């Protein structure tokens, strides 16, 4: 029964961030590490105009609302960590569900004037590295990191800046 409950919880955790192939049970940006970057705040849109993101300050983090024409609206909470020369966002669903565990998705972000670039840290190379350095559990075609917060944060801060850590970068432009 214990294994069934864990399997259901893991499956539920993965569905909350269906777009990422690498997620963590533990947050990887602590209260002490969280910083605010005013350049992230505002309303952003994708190049084709089909996606809109509202990014607002929420305590020592961010509240993000994503609207697109295919899946509707999604709400997220996020914390930002600056590690060496890159910005790492700890993204988690804001929707609470008693049958799902919220998981944390690593995302790299760059701001340059009225442009915001973002990329999920979930490349095949990064999934392989996480399996070598952290406790993980495969769930379908995804990897769930089960390590404690500090270990996940240190791993991502060390290796997340590598261009092999992410694939496609989405480019957004500021509306407001």
C-alpha positions in Angstrom: 0.0 0.0 0.0 2.9 2.4 0.8 4.4 1.9 -2.7 1.0 2.5 -4.3 0.6 5.8 -2.4 4.1 6.9 -3.4 3.5 6.0 -7.0 0.2 8.0 -7.0 1.9 11.0 -5.3 4.8 10.9 -7.8 2.5 10.7 -10.8 0.5 13.6 -9.4 3.6 15.6 -8.8 4.8 15.2 -12.4 1.5 16.2 -13.9 1.7 19.6 -12.2 4.6 20.6 -14.4 3.8 18.7 -17.6 6.2 20.7 -19.7 9.4 19.9 -17.9 11.4 16.6 -18.0 13.3 17.3 -14.8 11.5 18.3 -11.5 12.3 18.3 -7.8 10.3 17.4 -4.7 12.2 20.0 -2.8 12.5 23.7 -3.4 16.0 24.7 -4.4 15.9 28.4 -3.7 15.7 29.1 0.0 14.4 32.2 1.7 17.9 33.4 2.3 19.0 32.9 -1.3 15.8 34.4 -2.8 16.4 37.8 -4.5 14.1 40.2 -6.4 14.9 41.4 -9.9 12.6 44.3 -10.9 13.4 43.6 -14.5 11.3 40.4 -14.4 8.1 42.2 -13.3 5.5 43.2 -15.8 3.5 41.7 -18.7 5.3 39.6 -21.3 4.3 38.0 -24.5 5.7 35.4 -26.8 7.0 36.3 -30.3 3.8 34.9 -31.9 1.6 36.6 -29.3 -0.1 33.4 -28.3 1.3 33.3 -24.7 1.0 36.0 -22.1 2.8 36.1 -18.8 2.0 38.4 -15.8 4.8 38.5 -13.4 4.2 40.3 -10.0 6.1 40.6 -6.8 4.8 38.2 -4.1 6.7 38.5 -0.8 10.4 37.5 -1.5 9.3 35.8 -4.8 7.0 36.1 -7.7 3.5 35.3 -8.7 3.2 34.3 -12.3 0.1 33.9 -14.4 0.5 32.2 -17.8 -2.3 32.4 -20.4 -2.2 30.6 -23.7 -4.8 29.7 -26.3 -4.3 25.9 -25.9 -4.3 25.1 -22.2 -5.9 28.2 -20.7 -4.6 29.8 -17.6 -1.9 28.5 -15.2 -0.8 30.1 -11.9 2.8 29.7 -10.5 4.9 30.9 -7.6 8.6 31.4 -8.2 11.8 32.3 -6.4 14.9 33.7 -8.0 18.5 32.8 -7.1 21.5 34.5 -8.7 24.3 31.8 -8.9 27.6 33.1 -10.3 26.7 34.6 -13.6 23.2 33.3 -14.2 19.7 33.6 -12.8 17.9 30.4 -11.7 14.1 30.4 -11.1 12.4 27.8 -8.8 9.0 27.5 -10.4 6.1 25.7 -8.7 2.4 25.4 -9.4 0.3 27.7 -7.3 -2.8 25.5 -7.6 -3.3 23.3 -4.5 -4.7 19.8 -4.9 -5.0 17.3 -2.1 -4.2 14.5 -4.6 -1.1 16.0 -6.1 2.3 17.1 -4.7 3.6 20.3 -6.0 7.0 19.9 -7.7 9.7 22.5 -8.4 10.9 23.1 -11.9 14.3 24.7 -12.6 14.3 27.5 -15.2 17.0 29.8 -16.3 16.1 33.4 -17.1 17.9 36.3 -18.8 16.6 39.9 -19.0 17.9 42.4 -21.5 15.9 45.6 -21.7 12.5 44.8 -23.0 13.4 41.1 -23.7 13.1 38.1 -21.4 14.6 34.8 -22.4 13.8 31.7 -20.5 14.7 28.0 -20.7 13.8 24.9 -18.7 16.8 23.2 -17.2 15.8 19.7 -18.3 18.1 18.6 -21.1 19.1 15.0 -21.5 22.6 15.9 -20.4 21.3 17.6 -17.2 19.0 14.6 -16.4 22.0 12.3 -16.8 24.1 14.5 -14.5 21.4 14.7 -11.9 21.1 10.9 -11.8 24.8 10.6 -11.2 25.0 13.3 -8.4 21.6 13.2 -6.7 18.9 10.7 -5.6 16.3 10.6 -8.4 13.4 8.5 -9.5 12.3 8.0 -13.1 8.6 8.6 -13.7 7.6 7.8 -17.3 9.9 10.0 -19.4 10.7 12.4 -16.6 13.2 12.5 -13.8 12.1 13.4 -10.3 14.9 14.6 -8.0 14.2 13.4 -4.5 17.3 15.0 -2.8 16.9 17.6 -0.1 16.7 21.3 -0.9 20.3 22.3 -0.2 21.7 19.4 -2.4 19.4 20.3 -5.3 20.2 24.0 -5.0 24.0 23.4 -4.9 23.8 21.0 -7.9 21.8 23.5 -10.0 23.9 26.5 -9.0 27.0 24.6 -10.0 25.9 23.0 -13.3 22.8 25.1 -14.4 24.8 27.8 -16.2 26.3 25.2 -18.7 24.7 25.6 -22.1 24.2 21.8 -22.1 21.8 22.1 -19.2 19.0 23.5 -21.3 17.6 23.2 -24.8 15.3 25.6 -26.6 15.1 29.2 -25.3 11.8 31.0 -25.4 12.1 34.8 -26.1 9.4 37.1 -24.7 8.9 40.8 -25.2 7.6 43.3 -22.6 4.1 44.6 -23.1 4.2 46.7 -19.9 
